[in-house]
Amino acid sequence: MATDLILSKESSESEIKAYFNVVLKLSQSDNEFPINLDEVWPLVYSEKSKAVRALKETYIENVDYIPLAQNGERCEDGKFNGSNRIDYKLTVSCMEFFIARKVRPVFEVYRQVFHQSVWKVIENQNKPKREPSLTTKVRVGLEWVKGVSEVLNLNDSSKLSLISKVAAPLGLPTPDYIQSHGILKSATELLKEAGLSISAQAFNQRAIQKGILCDMKRKSSKGKDKHFKSITESGLSYGENQVNPNNPKETQPLWYEEKFNELLMLLDFKLARVL
């Protein structure tokens, strides 16, 4: 086991963070499968058998996880005879998508520990050190993009922008653009076009109350909390999260022009005229 701690739905934030910090150190060594499924399945599943079944159905043996007998040995075909207990060891990436992302408070702690570490890896790529392989660079870069995109609910064009930042230094090709699903504008622009005397602040507050927006925060370079808005999963049918051009660690919510009237009615705003 990576630690003496078994995580569960009752685990505190400090316990989860302590566990992830230990796993982070193990993952930075030569341990490709640092996580024992027994330590994390209670965060999501009611029974280990259900977790094992979902793991086998969704993920790839020897790539995302490996089965080990209790004594740490395994047969060449990966199967065991008799009643030997099987432990399943996961990669960090597998654990992220299989467990952490399914519980938002857990994923927030995971993101603080792992994604900040990945960000530092990318920022320090040009410092003198042993040059990682192209495969490693791509894998680290894409994990970073996936993590950021998941947390911020980024739209496709923003994902492409982040992927391009990873691909460009490596000389890898990317598409030139991704077509949006509609005309996107800010709430300020659309409220003005609708002839409504509603401030963007009032619109945002109502959208947060209805679960369409959420308030997020990040640490500034001075260590202070910086707040920004992000469209939730429930609101993605009405708009898209674009990377803030002034800060790539923040989102800029944009809304579909053709659906803004519907959104205003959902937020219980009275319309001045038909859009």
N, C-alpha and C positions, 0 to 999 in steps of 0.2 A: 504494500500500500504506500501511496505517496506521503500520507500523513496518518496520524492516529485519529483523525476526525472523519466521521461519516456524515455527509451533508443530508439534510432533509428539509421539508417545507417549513419546519420550525427553526431552522438554523438562522442565527443573527447575521447581519451584514458583516460584522467584524470577523465572524467565524468563516463565512464564505470568502472574504477577502484574504484571510490568512491562508486558507487552503489554496486559493488561486496563486498566491505568491510563491508557495512551495512548488506548485506545478510549473509555474513559469521558470523557476530555476532549473527544474529537472528537464524541461523542454529545451533549454539553452545548452544542455550537455548533449551527450550522444544518445539519450533515451528518446527514441522516436515514438514510443507508446507509453507515456508517463502516467496515464490515468487509469485507475481500476474502476470498472463500471460499478462495482459494489459501493464505491464512495459517493457516487453522484446520482444513481437512478432514482433514489427516493425523492429527489427534488421535483420530479415530474410524474413518475409512474407509481401505481398502487402496489404492483408486484414486480419482482425481478424478472419473472418469466415473460411478462408483457414487454419489458424493456429489451430483453434479449431477442424476442421475436421481431420487434420493430427495428432493432439494430441490424439483424440479418437480412431483413426485407429491403432496407434502404441503403445500407452501406456495404463497402467491399472489404472482404476478408483479406488480410495481409497488406492492405493499403490504408484503410481507415481504422481497422482494429485487428487484433490477433487473439485467438483463444489459447489459454494456457492451462495445463493441469495445475492443481494446487501446489505441486512441488516445483512449478516453474518450467516444466518440460512439456514438449508437445511432439506428436507424431508427424511424420513427413506429410501425410495427407490431411493434417489438421483435425483428425478425429481421435476420440478417446474410447477405450474399452472399459467395461465394468461401470462402477458407480463413482468414478473419480469426479470430484467437483471441478468445474471449469470456471476460471477467472477470465474475464474479457478486458484486455488492455486497449485503450483508445488513444488515438492521436489527439493533440490539442484541437485541431480543426474539426475533427469528428465530434468531440465533446461540445464544441461551441454550437454546432448546428443541431446536434442530437438532443442536447440538454439545455445549455445556457440560454439560447435564444427563445425557448418556449416559456420562460418565466422572466418577465421584464425586469423586476428588481435584481434577479440573479444576473441577467445579462448586463445590466448597468454596472454592477461590480466587476463582472468579467471584462467589460469594455475598458473600465478604468485601469485594470491591471495589464491586460494583454494588448489592447489596441494602442495605448500610449507607448508600450514597448515596441510594437511594430512601427509606429510613427518614427520613433527614434532610430530604428534600424534604417529606414529610408532616408532620413535626414543625414545620417552619418555614412552614407554609402561612399562618399568621396574621400573619407578620411583614410590615411595609410593603415592598412590591415590586410589580412589574408583575403584575397579576392574570392567571394562566393561564386558558385556556378550560376550560369544563366537561368537554369531551372529553379534554383533557390531564390534568385532575385524575382523571377516572375511569380513564384508561389507566394512569397512574402508580400509582394506588391498587390496581388489579387486578393489575398486575405484582408489586407488593409482596405481595399476598395469595397469588398463585401461587407466588412464591419461598419465602415462609415456609411455606406448606402443603407444598411439595415437600420442603424440607429436613427438616421435622419430622414428615412423614407424618400431618398433622392429620386428624381425623375431620370429617364434614360439618357438625356443629353448631359446631365451632370455626371452620371456614371461614366459616360464616354469620356468626358473631360478628365476625370480622375484616372481612368485607364490610360489615357493618352499621356498623362504625366508619368505614369509608371513605364509605359512602352517606349516613349521617345528616347530616354537615355540608353535604352537597351537596343535601339535600332529596330524595334518591332513595329509592323504596320497596324494601323487602326482605321476604322471607317471615318470618312470625312464628317458625317453628320448623322443624326437620327431624327426622323420626322416626329414632331409632336402630335399628340392626339387632339389638338385644338388650339385656337388662338389664346395665348396666355397673357394676362395683364395683372398688374398689382391691384390690391383692393382699393387703394387710393384712386387709381385711374377709373376703375369700374364704378365706384360709388359716385364719382363726379359725372361720368357719362350717364348714370341712372338718374341724375338730378336729385340726389338724396343728400340732406344735410347731416350725414352720419360720418363721424370721424373714423379713420382707420383704427384708432385705438379702441373705440366702442365696438366696431365690427369684430376686432380680434378677441375682445373680452367675451362677446357673445358666442363666438366660434369656439372658444376654450370651454365655456359652460356647456355647450352642446357636444363636446368631444370631437369637433372637427379640427381644431388646432390644439397644440400642447405647447407649454412654455418649457424651454430647455435651457441649459446653461453649460458653459465651458469655462476653463481657467484662462485668464489673460496672461500675457507675458510677465505681468507683475503679481500674478497669483490671485487676482481678484475674480469674482464670478461675473461673467458676461452673459446676459440673458438674450435669447432669440426665440423666434416662433418656428414651429414645424408642423406641417399638415400630418394628421394621424392617418392610420389605415382607413378609418371610417370616412375621412374627407378626401381620399385620393380620387374619388369619382368626380369631384368638383374642381380639382386643381393638381398642381405638381410642386414638389419642392425642388428649387433650383439652388445650386451652390451660390452663396453670396459672393459677388465679384470682388467685394472689399475684404472678405475673409473666407478662405476655403473651408474653415472649420465650422461655419454657420450656414444655415439655410435661408433662402428668401422665398416665402410662399407666393406662388402665382396661381391665378384662378382662370378657369376656362370661361371665355366671354359668353359662349352660348348657354352655359349652365349657371351663370351668376344669378339670374332672376330666380331660378329654382332654389339656389343656395340661400338667397335673401329670405325667401318664404320659409325655408327650413329653420332659419335663425329667428323667425317671427318678426322680421322687419316689415313695416308698411311701405309699399312701393309708391313712388311719386308718379311714375308713368311706366309703360311697358318698355322694356329694353329693346 
